Amino acid sequence: MAYTQSTKAFEEAYAVIPGGVDSPVRAFSGVEGTPPFISHGEGAYLFDIDGNRYIDFVQSWGPLIFGHCDAQIEASVIEAVKRGLSFGAPTTVETELASEIVEMFESIDKVRFVSSGTEAVMSAIRLARGVTGRDNILKFTGCYHGHSDSLLVQAGSGLATFGTPSSPGVPADLTKHTLLATYNDMASVEKCFADAKGDIACVIIEPIAGNMGLVPADENFLEGLRALCDTYGALLIFDEVMSGFRASLIGAQGISAVKPDMVTLGKVIGAGMPVGAFGASAEIMSHLSPEGPVYQAGTLSGNPVAMVAGLTSLRKLKSNPAVYVDFATKAKKLVEGFKKAAEAVNVPMVTEVRGSMFGFFFSDKPVKNFADACDNDTQMFAKFHKGMLDRGIYLACSSYETGFICTAMTDEMIDVAIKAAHETMAEIIAS
Ligand SMILES: *Cc1c(COP(=O)(O)O)cnc(C)c1O
């Protein structure tokens, strides 16, 4: 494939945008080549400005569960656009979308809309601190909760120690309240609670982690978190920005019996428009301004065009719950095909599927936490990514990302991707 126009576009972008991109993951830093610049999408396909066509397994990093340019979503958005882009005043569509979410999630009585997943989590954390009157929060190494200061904490080697900032510009004073534990390791969580003498406002977790590759939490681990939070009066927050409406209609909560105190949502909830949300019981949410003292606001929060996109999308999903079975069937077929392609040339691979989410690591042992994930063969991944891209298969450009199936994907497309994987693996080994 030729990438001439994209290469030129990347150089031009580089001159005026740091790294040429508005979000670092898009820069192809972990793989070969430079990013294709996108012209348009159509169903499961993505087209770049050189005219190359790809089967898109990134789906805008999750939001596009119906693929690109779904006719119903598009029509509802265009209608909303004609009524005005934003009012900064209440609209009934916000209530409609909120009602759908409250009806779906047992853990949510009330929900507030924001404009991104980062904002949803940041606001949920503030609310948890406000409600409990405590400062410390506990997160897991390898879980991503957006780029707000107190959540941007890297994996330190010392478990249950106070976190260190993972980015310059984040004061240590802000992250000293962020405790780090190991995913799927109850002892590390117990140690954090003991060290902090139980003084922890909340435990935040991706119950199905999607930002260190796809790494689901064990059910007994989630049960353990629930019990510990109850013992110490800490709130349990499920960050389902990615897994919500993806792993099942109600995300991890449709798979696990454990109920969180608070939930954060994003990505699919806006169907490609900027939307995030956080919800909880009426009691917890009553602490939020203007009902309560915990402040949170947004000029474009509950934006009517974005709300309509989300509402159309969620109603479509709700009316067809069988779609998740179909997603999982396709996702399993895809990663099993990838695994066979790798094993055909004696390269080990481990795979994972939850609903429409899929993950694969070039590794020979199960991945339970971030340290396991880091053990994968990133060079092999980089070569695999390039070979697949050249064959029209658009995969996330890092081995620590999750892939996505959308309703527009056919069995034939999965076959095409598997065939490309066989060719790519054979090519890598021959070179
Ligand atoms: C993507 C993501 C976020 C951040 O959402 P943005 O819309 O990118 O700000 C937060 N948490 C999880 C689990 C995510 O996957």
Ligand as a Chemical Component Dictionary entry (heavy atoms), coordinates in Angstrom:
data_LIG
# 
_chem_comp.id                   LIG 
_chem_comp.type                 NON-POLYMER 
_chem_comp.pdbx_formal_charge   0 
_chem_comp.three_letter_code    LIG 
# 
loop_
_chem_comp_atom.comp_id 
_chem_comp_atom.atom_id 
_chem_comp_atom.alt_atom_id 
_chem_comp_atom.type_symbol 
_chem_comp_atom.charge 
_chem_comp_atom.model_Cartn_x 
_chem_comp_atom.model_Cartn_y 
_chem_comp_atom.model_Cartn_z 
_chem_comp_atom.pdbx_ordinal 
LIG C1 C1 C 0 -10.868 5.850  27.336 1  
LIG C2 C2 C 0 -10.947 5.671  28.791 2  
LIG C3 C3 C 0 -10.991 6.763  29.688 3  
LIG C4 C4 C 0 -10.825 8.179  29.221 4  
LIG O1 O1 O 0 -11.835 8.584  28.354 5  
LIG P1 P1 P 0 -11.566 9.832  27.368 6  
LIG O2 O2 O 0 -12.881 10.034 26.688 7  
LIG O3 O3 O 0 -10.452 9.416  26.457 8  
LIG O4 O4 O 0 -11.183 10.985 28.215 9  
LIG C5 C5 C 0 -11.184 6.520  31.024 10 
LIG N1 N1 N 0 -11.303 5.261  31.484 11 
LIG C6 C6 C 0 -11.263 4.187  30.673 12 
LIG C7 C7 C 0 -11.435 2.828  31.242 13 
LIG C8 C8 C 0 -11.062 4.351  29.306 14 
LIG O5 O5 O 0 -10.968 3.283  28.512 15 
# 
loop_
_chem_comp_bond.comp_id 
_chem_comp_bond.atom_id_1 
_chem_comp_bond.atom_id_2 
_chem_comp_bond.value_order 
_chem_comp_bond.pdbx_ordinal 
LIG C1 C2 SING 1  
LIG C2 C3 SING 2  
LIG C2 C8 DOUB 3  
LIG C3 C4 SING 4  
LIG C3 C5 DOUB 5  
LIG C4 O1 SING 6  
LIG O1 P1 SING 7  
LIG P1 O2 DOUB 8  
LIG P1 O3 SING 9  
LIG P1 O4 SING 10 
LIG C5 N1 SING 11 
LIG N1 C6 DOUB 12 
LIG C6 C7 SING 13 
LIG C6 C8 SING 14 
LIG C8 O5 SING 15 
# 
